[in-house]
Amino acid sequence: VFLHELREAHGPWGKFIGLMFARSLAGAHGLLFRPARGIHTHFMRFPIDLIFLDDASNVQAIREAMAPWRFDFRSAAAVIEVNAGAARSSDIQIGDQLRIREAA
């Protein structure tokens, strides 16, 4: 199990705010953006891993430990933001297919 809870950012404002101002992100939690047209870490207090996905939820790219006050302008069908180190500790590799399930 990679993540226990994956919350989706909805609407332009929710996507803009993302994890800004959050003090932390629980260990097995993440934030999903669909689609993703660039990610920023302005006003963030901790580094994050970015996992970029295609339409079939295949991992296309991973950016590890993106520090606060940075940009990544890649476009993707989706991106998952998780705590720095989570992608490596879960052994997520480019080409892996992730399953995203709605909570019951």
HELIX and SHEET records of a PDB file:
HELIX    1   1 GLY A   11  ILE A   17  1                                   7    
HELIX    2   2 ALA A   86  SER A   89  1                                   4    
SHEET    1   A 5 GLU A   5  GLU A   8  0                                        
SHEET    2   A 5 HIS A  29  PHE A  33  1                                        
SHEET    3   A 5 ALA A  78  ASN A  83 -1                                        
SHEET    4   A 5 ILE A  48  LEU A  53 -1                                        
SHEET    5   A 5 VAL A  59  MET A  66 -1                                        
SHEET    1   B 2 ALA A  36  HIS A  40  0                                        
SHEET    2   B 2 PHE A  71  ALA A  76 -1                                        
END                                                                             
